[in-house]
Amino acid sequence: MTTIMLIFTMALFFGSVGTPLARKIAIKSGFIASPKADRAHQEPTALMGGLAIYTAAIIALLVIVFISSIVGNIFRLSEFASIIIAASLMAALGLWDDRKALPPWLKLIGQLIPAIIVFMAGVRISSLPVPATAYWGNAIRFIVTLAWILYITNALNFLDNADGIAVMTSATTSASFLLIAVLNGQQLVSVLAAAVLGASLGFARYNLPLPKSTIFMGDSGSLFLGFLLAVLGIKIRIPGNAPEITWMVPIIVLALPIFDTALVYISRTRRGQSFFTGGVDHSTHRLSRYGLDKLSVALAVSLINGALGLIAIFVTQASKSEAYVVGISLVGLVLYALWQLEFKASFWFRTGKEQVQLNPVSAEGKS
């Protein structure tokens, strides 16, 4: 437990100290996010917060390598090293995108490389009801694992759409993973979650609207954090309960980014709009159209994630019937939220824009 507190404190410290420095570097080097019609921010903002988050987390994580070399292996260092290398590649890809605005297909291909690295190192979804040694079973595990990593990584990236949203989602979900891991004696998950939590909270002070955000994490931060959250979701284990129950735990913890991405995909598909174009149609934007200010939206997101974390902790100790009652109830709540936010809502509420009414041209007007 002392090691976990040390890692958290170091990540928090370096995140707090490094973020203002990253902001100065961003301004001098021209890493600036300019206002756009399809974005929520209204003024130029520094865009190297991800560098501060990455540096804070990596410094804290390297401490565990030093400690492990002294006291003996706390966990499998080869797997740990693969996760750090893959997360670093993901952060580098995000930084490249922040600078050059890569096409979506190239970003997706780039994200496959870190996902494959950790899969080969043993980070894989193993609770699927398929044979452990069969070729097709391994193929299914490979596909599902990569799909999970890519979905969660990009879900947090997409959720980075307003001040403080992505960083508070990262903080609250990593806190849930940390608590679950500590209760179940999982060293690797505890270490990673503590670093993510500390780095996120260190950065949050400058990204929350207090009164306004002074720096954005950019894709370098959101892809890095999203990737580590995806890995945490795969690595979390609850030995005291059955796999047919505990598979729900990471999904519940990360339910908000999962829901937000699905909501945006459904909404844009219904409107015939490309999923990869920007827009103010995320769940967080819709909360603001209920009348909440930016800080209230960030706090609401934190409360929702915190509540989901508590539900996930309950599921870790629940019986099969209790767990599935909770799961079915959450599915019902998600469907209700989807109905209210998308299918029942007005066009303005869904998109933040007035719907253009096209007047049909009469036959007499044609020539």
Backbone hydrogen bonds, N-H to C=O, Kabsch-Sander energy under -0.5 kcal/mol:
donor,donor_aa,acceptor,acceptor_aa,energy
5,M,1,M,-2.2
6,L,2,T,-2.2
7,I,3,T,-2.4
8,F,4,I,-2.5
9,T,5,M,-2.6
10,M,6,L,-2.5
11,A,7,I,-2.5
12,L,8,F,-2.5
13,F,9,T,-2.6
14,F,10,M,-2.8
15,G,11,A,-2.1
16,S,12,L,-2.1
17,V,13,F,-2.6
18,G,14,F,-2.5
19,T,15,G,-1.4
21,L,17,V,-0.8
22,A,18,G,-2.6
23,R,19,T,-2.1
24,K,20,P,-1.8
25,I,21,L,-2.2
26,A,22,A,-2.5
27,I,23,R,-2.2
28,K,24,K,-2.2
29,S,25,I,-2.3
30,G,26,A,-0.9
31,F,26,A,-2.2
32,I,30,G,-1.8
33,A,45,T,-3.4
34,S,32,I,-0.8
39,R,36,K,-1.6
45,T,33,A,-1.7
46,A,214,T,-0.7
47,L,31,F,-2.5
49,G,216,F,-2.6
50,G,217,M,-1.1
51,L,48,M,-0.9
52,A,48,M,-1.0
53,I,49,G,-2.3
54,Y,50,G,-2.9
55,T,51,L,-2.5
56,A,52,A,-2.4
57,A,53,I,-2.4
58,I,54,Y,-2.8
59,I,55,T,-2.5
60,A,56,A,-1.8
61,L,57,A,-2.3
62,L,58,I,-2.5
63,V,59,I,-1.0
64,I,60,A,-0.7
64,I,61,L,-0.6
65,V,61,L,-0.9
66,F,62,L,-1.8
67,I,63,V,-2.8
68,S,64,I,-2.7
69,S,65,V,-1.9
70,I,66,F,-0.9
70,I,67,I,-0.8
71,V,67,I,-2.7
72,G,68,S,-1.7
77,L,75,F,-0.8
80,F,76,R,-1.9
81,A,77,L,-3.0
82,S,78,S,-1.9
83,I,79,E,-2.0
84,I,80,F,-2.1
85,I,81,A,-2.6
86,A,82,S,-2.6
87,A,83,I,-2.6
88,S,84,I,-2.1
89,L,85,I,-2.1
90,M,86,A,-2.0
91,A,87,A,-2.3
92,A,88,S,-2.4
93,L,89,L,-2.3
94,G,90,M,-2.1
95,L,91,A,-2.3
96,W,92,A,-2.3
97,D,93,L,-2.2
98,D,94,G,-2.5
99,R,95,L,-1.4
100,K,96,W,-2.9
101,A,97,D,-2.6
106,L,103,P,-0.7
107,K,103,P,-2.0
108,L,104,P,-2.4
109,I,105,W,-1.9
110,G,106,L,-2.4
111,Q,107,K,-2.0
112,L,108,L,-1.1
112,L,109,I,-0.5
113,I,109,I,-0.8
113,I,110,G,-0.5
115,A,111,Q,-1.5
116,I,112,L,-2.6
117,I,113,I,-2.2
118,V,114,P,-2.1
119,F,115,A,-1.8
120,M,116,I,-2.5
121,A,117,I,-1.1
122,G,119,F,-1.4
123,V,118,V,-2.9
124,R,122,G,-1.3
126,S,124,R,-0.8
130,V,128,L,-2.4
138,N,134,A,-2.2
139,A,135,Y,-2.1
140,I,136,W,-2.2
141,R,137,G,-2.3
142,F,138,N,-2.3
143,I,139,A,-2.3
144,V,140,I,-2.8
145,T,141,R,-2.4
146,L,142,F,-2.3
147,A,143,I,-2.4
148,W,144,V,-2.4
149,I,145,T,-2.5
150,L,146,L,-2.6
151,Y,147,A,-2.4
152,I,148,W,-2.7
153,T,149,I,-2.3
154,N,150,L,-2.1
155,A,151,Y,-2.4
156,L,152,I,-2.1
157,N,153,T,-1.4
158,F,154,N,-3.0
159,L,155,A,-1.7
160,D,156,L,-0.6
160,D,157,N,-0.9
161,N,159,L,-2.2
165,I,162,A,-1.7
168,M,164,G,-1.7
169,T,165,I,-2.0
170,S,166,A,-2.6
171,A,167,V,-2.3
172,T,168,M,-2.5
173,T,169,T,-2.3
174,S,170,S,-2.2
175,A,171,A,-1.8
176,S,172,T,-1.6
177,F,173,T,-2.3
178,L,174,S,-2.5
179,L,175,A,-2.3
180,I,176,S,-2.4
181,A,177,F,-2.6
182,V,178,L,-2.6
183,L,179,L,-2.3
184,N,180,I,-1.1
185,G,182,V,-1.1
186,Q,181,A,-2.7
187,Q,185,G,-0.9
190,S,186,Q,-1.8
191,V,187,Q,-2.6
192,L,188,L,-2.4
193,A,189,V,-2.7
194,A,190,S,-2.2
195,A,191,V,-1.9
196,V,192,L,-2.3
197,L,193,A,-2.7
198,G,194,A,-2.5
199,A,195,A,-2.4
200,S,196,V,-2.2
201,L,197,L,-2.4
202,G,198,G,-2.3
203,F,199,A,-1.6
204,A,200,S,-2.1
205,R,201,L,-0.9
206,Y,203,F,-1.6
207,N,203,F,-0.9
207,N,204,A,-0.6
208,L,204,A,-2.6
210,L,208,L,-2.1
210,L,212,K,-0.5
214,T,206,Y,-2.6
215,I,206,Y,-0.9
216,F,46,A,-2.9
220,S,94,G,-0.6
221,G,217,M,-1.2
221,G,218,G,-0.6
222,S,218,G,-2.3
223,L,219,D,-2.5
224,F,220,S,-0.8
225,L,221,G,-2.8
226,G,222,S,-2.5
227,F,223,L,-2.3
228,L,224,F,-2.0
229,L,225,L,-2.4
230,A,226,G,-2.1
231,V,227,F,-2.2
232,L,228,L,-2.6
233,G,229,L,-2.2
234,I,230,A,-1.5
235,K,231,V,-2.7
236,I,232,L,-1.8
241,N,238,I,-1.9
245,I,242,A,-1.8
246,T,242,A,-2.3
247,W,243,P,-1.5
248,M,245,I,-1.6
249,V,246,T,-1.1
251,I,247,W,-0.6
252,I,248,M,-2.5
253,V,249,V,-2.5
254,L,250,P,-2.1
255,A,252,I,-1.4
258,I,254,L,-1.9
259,F,255,A,-2.9
260,D,256,L,-2.9
261,T,257,P,-2.0
262,A,258,I,-1.8
263,L,259,F,-2.9
264,V,260,D,-2.4
265,Y,261,T,-2.3
266,I,262,A,-2.6
267,S,263,L,-2.7
268,R,264,V,-2.7
269,T,265,Y,-2.1
270,R,266,I,-2.2
271,R,267,S,-1.2
272,G,269,T,-1.1
273,Q,268,R,-3.3
277,T,274,S,-1.2
279,G,38,D,-0.7
286,R,282,H,-2.0
287,L,283,S,-1.9
288,S,284,T,-1.7
289,R,285,H,-1.2
290,Y,287,L,-1.3
291,G,288,S,-1.5
292,L,287,L,-1.1
297,V,293,D,-2.1
298,A,294,K,-2.1
299,L,295,L,-2.4
300,A,296,S,-2.5
301,V,297,V,-2.5
302,S,298,A,-1.9
303,L,299,L,-2.4
304,I,300,A,-2.5
305,N,301,V,-2.6
306,G,302,S,-2.5
307,A,303,L,-2.6
308,L,304,I,-2.3
309,G,305,N,-2.2
310,L,306,G,-2.0
311,I,307,A,-2.1
312,A,308,L,-2.4
313,I,309,G,-2.1
314,F,310,L,-2.1
315,V,311,I,-2.2
316,T,312,A,-1.6
317,Q,313,I,-0.7
317,Q,314,F,-1.3
318,A,315,V,-1.0
323,A,319,S,-2.8
324,Y,320,K,-2.2
325,V,321,S,-1.8
326,V,322,E,-2.2
327,G,323,A,-2.7
328,I,324,Y,-2.6
329,S,325,V,-2.1
330,L,326,V,-2.4
331,V,327,G,-2.2
332,G,328,I,-2.3
333,L,329,S,-2.2
334,V,330,L,-2.6
335,L,331,V,-2.4
336,Y,332,G,-2.1
337,A,333,L,-2.5
338,L,334,V,-2.6
339,W,335,L,-2.2
340,Q,336,Y,-2.5
341,L,337,A,-2.9
342,E,338,L,-1.9
343,F,338,L,-1.1
344,K,339,W,-3.0
350,R,346,S,-2.0
351,T,347,F,-2.2
352,G,348,W,-3.0
357,Q,355,Q,-0.5
358,L,356,V,-0.6
359,N,357,Q,-0.5
365,G,362,S,-0.9
366,K,362,S,-0.5
366,K,363,A,-1.0
